[in-house]
């Protein structure tokens, strides 16, 4: 009985230690089933209408905003999209040497998304970017081929030609 009790205690300690080691590792490294996608929007105001195949002058930065999202597999309540962080041309772009800890809040798992396609949308300023939108709130939508991988931090550029990798 004493040997059985010692074996159970040893197993519990090993499980506890392996859990702690995994958590420490996960704090500073991207797991193989996790991805972080950060976007640098390099579209100028003049290129936005052309990028979305709209009539020139349709996009108005005072009335519209551009959001980039991934479609969730199972839309919990009205939360159908994972919004991707974007830096626009006029501000500083995401740095290739960005530390994982700073980008960690933007991570998602492979089982959370429907496909690797990034959805670029022009929506009205007052619309929510993560909810199911009605037709009046969406001005235009374009799907971009997913050019990112899991198990790493991905920084992508969006320009008039589409999507490209910022860092290799």
ZARO-19685 format. One record per residue (C-alpha): residue number from 0; residue in one letter; chain; x, y, z. Coordinates in steps of 0.02 Angstrom, whole numbers, padded with zeros to 5 digits. Layout:
BEGIN
(NUM 'a' 'A' (X Y Z))
...
//
This chain:
BEGIN
(0 'x' 'A' (00000 00000 00000))
(1 'x' 'A' (00144 00117 00042))
(2 'x' 'A' (00225 00087 -00130))
(3 'x' 'A' (00060 00123 -00218))
(4 'x' 'A' (00040 00287 -00122))
(5 'x' 'A' (00219 00338 -00164))
(6 'x' 'A' (00190 00296 -00349))
(7 'x' 'A' (00031 00402 -00354))
(8 'x' 'A' (00121 00548 -00271))
(9 'x' 'A' (00266 00535 -00394))
(10 'x' 'A' (00145 00533 -00542))
(11 'x' 'A' (00052 00685 -00476))
(12 'x' 'A' (00217 00778 -00451))
(13 'x' 'A' (00276 00734 -00628))
(14 'x' 'A' (00111 00793 -00704))
(15 'x' 'A' (00120 00954 -00603))
(16 'x' 'A' (00301 00986 -00655))
(17 'x' 'A' (00269 00951 -00840))
(18 'x' 'A' (00121 01072 -00836))
(19 'x' 'A' (00231 01207 -00757))
(20 'x' 'A' (00370 01179 -00885))
(21 'x' 'A' (00244 01191 -01029))
(22 'x' 'A' (00172 01353 -00959))
(23 'x' 'A' (00345 01431 -00941))
(24 'x' 'A' (00388 01379 -01119))
(25 'x' 'A' (00222 01446 -01186))
(26 'x' 'A' (00250 01618 -01111))
(27 'x' 'A' (00395 01656 -01225))
(28 'x' 'A' (00368 01544 -01378))
(29 'x' 'A' (00231 01522 -01508))
(30 'x' 'A' (00159 01346 -01500))
(31 'x' 'A' (00144 01241 -01659))
(32 'x' 'A' (-00047 01259 -01665))
(33 'x' 'A' (-00044 01447 -01629))
(34 'x' 'A' (-00017 01593 -01747))
(35 'x' 'A' (00000 01780 -01731))
(36 'x' 'A' (-00036 01886 -01884))
(37 'x' 'A' (00008 02071 -01882))
(38 'x' 'A' (-00027 02179 -02034))
(39 'x' 'A' (00056 02333 -02105))
(40 'x' 'A' (-00074 02424 -02211))
(41 'x' 'A' (00027 02509 -02348))
(42 'x' 'A' (-00124 02565 -02449))
(43 'x' 'A' (-00134 02751 -02480))
(44 'x' 'A' (-00304 02838 -02481))
(45 'x' 'A' (-00296 02844 -02672))
(46 'x' 'A' (-00262 02656 -02688))
(47 'x' 'A' (-00403 02595 -02576))
(48 'x' 'A' (-00542 02613 -02705))
(49 'x' 'A' (-00435 02524 -02835))
(50 'x' 'A' (-00388 02385 -02712))
(51 'x' 'A' (-00572 02349 -02672))
(52 'x' 'A' (-00627 02373 -02855))
(53 'x' 'A' (-00736 02522 -02810))
(54 'x' 'A' (-00776 02678 -02907))
(55 'x' 'A' (-00645 02813 -02873))
(56 'x' 'A' (-00697 02922 -02726))
(57 'x' 'A' (-00808 02791 -02641))
(58 'x' 'A' (-00696 02769 -02489))
(59 'x' 'A' (-00704 02915 -02367))
(60 'x' 'A' (-00593 02901 -02212))
(61 'x' 'A' (-00715 03011 -02115))
(62 'x' 'A' (-00861 02891 -02143))
(63 'x' 'A' (-00776 02723 -02168))
(64 'x' 'A' (-00642 02614 -02090))
(65 'x' 'A' (-00545 02465 -02155))
(66 'x' 'A' (-00536 02308 -02049))
(67 'x' 'A' (-00444 02145 -02078))
(68 'x' 'A' (-00514 01988 -01999))
(69 'x' 'A' (-00518 01799 -01996))
(70 'x' 'A' (-00682 01704 -01998))
(71 'x' 'A' (-00709 01600 -01841))
(72 'x' 'A' (-00760 01417 -01855))
(73 'x' 'A' (-00900 01432 -01731))
(74 'x' 'A' (-00968 01607 -01709))
(75 'x' 'A' (-01000 01619 -01524))
(76 'x' 'A' (-01154 01728 -01507))
(77 'x' 'A' (-01121 01875 -01625))
(78 'x' 'A' (-00931 01866 -01615))
(79 'x' 'A' (-00897 01795 -01789))
(80 'x' 'A' (-00727 01870 -01828))
(81 'x' 'A' (-00553 01876 -01755))
(82 'x' 'A' (-00495 02054 -01787))
(83 'x' 'A' (-00314 02071 -01841))
(84 'x' 'A' (-00204 02212 -01777))
(85 'x' 'A' (-00155 02335 -01912))
(86 'x' 'A' (-00033 02479 -01923))
(87 'x' 'A' (-00066 02603 -02060))
(88 'x' 'A' (00059 02681 -02176))
(89 'x' 'A' (00072 02846 -02083))
(90 'x' 'A' (00123 02763 -01919))
(91 'x' 'A' (00267 02648 -01878))
(92 'x' 'A' (00257 02476 -01955))
(93 'x' 'A' (00273 02316 -01854))
(94 'x' 'A' (00456 02274 -01827))
(95 'x' 'A' (00526 02106 -01882))
(96 'x' 'A' (00616 02091 -01714))
(97 'x' 'A' (00455 02110 -01614))
(98 'x' 'A' (00458 02007 -01455))
(99 'x' 'A' (00329 01870 -01434))
(100 'x' 'A' (00271 01937 -01265))
(101 'x' 'A' (00215 02102 -01344))
(102 'x' 'A' (00118 02015 -01484))
(103 'x' 'A' (00046 01873 -01378))
(104 'x' 'A' (-00128 01953 -01352))
(105 'x' 'A' (-00157 01944 -01540))
(106 'x' 'A' (-00130 01756 -01554))
(107 'x' 'A' (-00259 01629 -01610))
(108 'x' 'A' (-00264 01441 -01631))
(109 'x' 'A' (-00285 01338 -01788))
(110 'x' 'A' (-00446 01259 -01726))
(111 'x' 'A' (-00526 01431 -01702))
(112 'x' 'A' (-00528 01486 -01884))
(113 'x' 'A' (-00629 01428 -02034))
(114 'x' 'A' (-00492 01456 -02165))
(115 'x' 'A' (-00328 01547 -02184))
(116 'x' 'A' (-00406 01682 -02293))
(117 'x' 'A' (-00394 01858 -02226))
(118 'x' 'A' (-00552 01959 -02252))
(119 'x' 'A' (-00523 02142 -02293))
(120 'x' 'A' (-00679 02249 -02273))
(121 'x' 'A' (-00727 02431 -02286))
(122 'x' 'A' (-00863 02460 -02157))
(123 'x' 'A' (-00952 02611 -02086))
(124 'x' 'A' (-00859 02697 -01943))
(125 'x' 'A' (-00990 02654 -01812))
(126 'x' 'A' (-01001 02467 -01857))
(127 'x' 'A' (-00923 02334 -01747))
(128 'x' 'A' (-00782 02239 -01833))
(129 'x' 'A' (-00811 02073 -01744))
(130 'x' 'A' (-00999 02052 -01758))
(131 'x' 'A' (-01103 01990 -01902))
(132 'x' 'A' (-01131 02145 -02007))
(133 'x' 'A' (-01285 02189 -02107))
(134 'x' 'A' (-01274 02241 -02289))
(135 'x' 'A' (-01289 02426 -02247))
(136 'x' 'A' (-01132 02421 -02139))
(137 'x' 'A' (-01019 02334 -02268))
(138 'x' 'A' (-00963 02446 -02410))
(139 'x' 'A' (-00847 02318 -02490))
(140 'x' 'A' (-00763 02153 -02448))
(141 'x' 'A' (-00613 02063 -02521))
(142 'x' 'A' (-00537 01896 -02473))
(143 'x' 'A' (-00349 01883 -02475))
(144 'x' 'A' (-00259 01716 -02484))
(145 'x' 'A' (-00187 01666 -02316))
(146 'x' 'A' (-00001 01687 -02329))
(147 'x' 'A' (00046 01644 -02149))
(148 'x' 'A' (00098 01493 -02048))
(149 'x' 'A' (00066 01420 -01877))
(150 'x' 'A' (00198 01407 -01743))
(151 'x' 'A' (00268 01579 -01778))
(152 'x' 'A' (00239 01765 -01776))
(153 'x' 'A' (00187 01826 -01950))
(154 'x' 'A' (00205 02006 -02005))
(155 'x' 'A' (00122 02040 -02173))
(156 'x' 'A' (00110 02192 -02286))
(157 'x' 'A' (-00048 02240 -02378))
(158 'x' 'A' (-00022 02347 -02532))
(159 'x' 'A' (-00110 02375 -02698))
(160 'x' 'A' (-00043 02207 -02761))
(161 'x' 'A' (-00116 02109 -02616))
(162 'x' 'A' (-00033 02021 -02470))
(163 'x' 'A' (00154 01989 -02448))
(164 'x' 'A' (00272 01938 -02309))
(165 'x' 'A' (00358 02081 -02220))
(166 'x' 'A' (00484 01970 -02131))
(167 'x' 'A' (00556 01804 -02186))
//
